[in-house]
Amino acid sequence: MTGSPVYDALSGEFIGALELHTDGEWFWHSDLAHYVEHYHVPLDETFIDHARARHWTPPALSTEDLIEIADTLEALDIEDLEGAQGRPS
């Protein structure tokens, strides 16, 4: 959880706090579920195939996996992420 507020880009509705999700291979923001549920935004077929192959269950991640993921997320420029989603910095 980042503590940053997330607002619906279309309605301005408050969605919640920004969370970063991963299954060790894919990475997505917590507001994705909001857009899928409210606006029926389609997901990438490769992602759907990946999740289906795992029976819609995320894998258990080792401590080493979690450290690697944390290091990767830490290296991301959050301003680029916010800009890509059309949110003000």
C-alpha positions in Angstrom: 0.0 0.0 0.0 1.3 3.4 -0.9 -1.0 5.7 1.0 -1.6 7.7 -2.2 -5.3 8.3 -2.9 -6.7 7.0 -6.1 -9.6 8.6 -7.9 -11.6 7.4 -10.8 -10.3 9.1 -13.9 -13.8 9.4 -15.4 -16.1 10.2 -12.5 -13.6 11.7 -10.0 -15.0 9.2 -7.4 -12.5 8.2 -4.6 -11.6 4.6 -5.1 -9.2 4.0 -2.2 -5.5 3.9 -1.4 -3.2 2.9 -4.2 -1.8 -0.6 -3.8 0.6 -2.4 -6.0 -0.2 -6.0 -6.8 1.9 -8.7 -8.4 1.9 -12.5 -8.7 5.7 -12.5 -9.3 5.3 -12.2 -13.1 2.6 -9.6 -13.6 2.3 -6.2 -11.9 -0.8 -4.0 -11.7 -2.4 -1.2 -9.6 -5.3 -1.8 -7.2 -7.6 0.5 -9.1 -7.6 -1.9 -12.1 -10.3 -4.0 -10.5 -12.5 -0.8 -10.2 -12.2 -0.1 -13.9 -12.9 -3.7 -14.8 -15.9 -3.9 -12.5 -17.4 -0.4 -13.3 -16.5 0.1 -16.9 -15.9 -3.5 -18.1 -12.3 -2.6 -19.2 -10.9 -5.7 -21.0 -7.8 -7.3 -19.6 -4.8 -8.4 -21.7 -5.6 -11.9 -23.0 -2.0 -13.0 -22.1 -2.7 -12.0 -18.5 -6.0 -13.8 -18.5 -4.4 -17.0 -19.9 -1.7 -16.7 -17.3 -4.2 -16.4 -14.4 -6.4 -19.1 -15.8 -3.4 -21.5 -16.0 -2.7 -20.8 -12.3 -6.4 -21.5 -11.6 -6.9 -17.8 -10.6 -4.7 -18.4 -7.5 -1.6 -16.3 -7.0 1.5 -18.3 -6.1 3.1 -18.3 -2.7 6.2 -16.1 -2.9 9.4 -16.8 -1.1 11.2 -14.1 0.9 13.7 -13.9 -1.9 10.9 -13.3 -4.4 9.4 -10.6 -2.2 12.8 -8.8 -1.9 13.3 -8.9 -5.6 9.8 -7.5 -6.2 10.4 -4.8 -3.6 13.7 -3.8 -5.2 12.0 -3.7 -8.7 9.1 -1.5 -7.4 11.5 0.8 -5.6 13.4 1.4 -8.8 10.3 2.5 -10.7 9.7 6.2 -11.1 6.3 6.7 -9.5 5.8 10.0 -11.4 5.9 8.1 -14.7 3.3 5.7 -13.3 1.0 8.5 -12.3 1.4 10.3 -15.6 0.7 7.1 -17.5 -2.6 6.8 -15.7 -3.6 10.4 -16.4 -3.5 11.4 -12.7 -2.0 14.7 -11.6 1.3 14.5 -9.8 
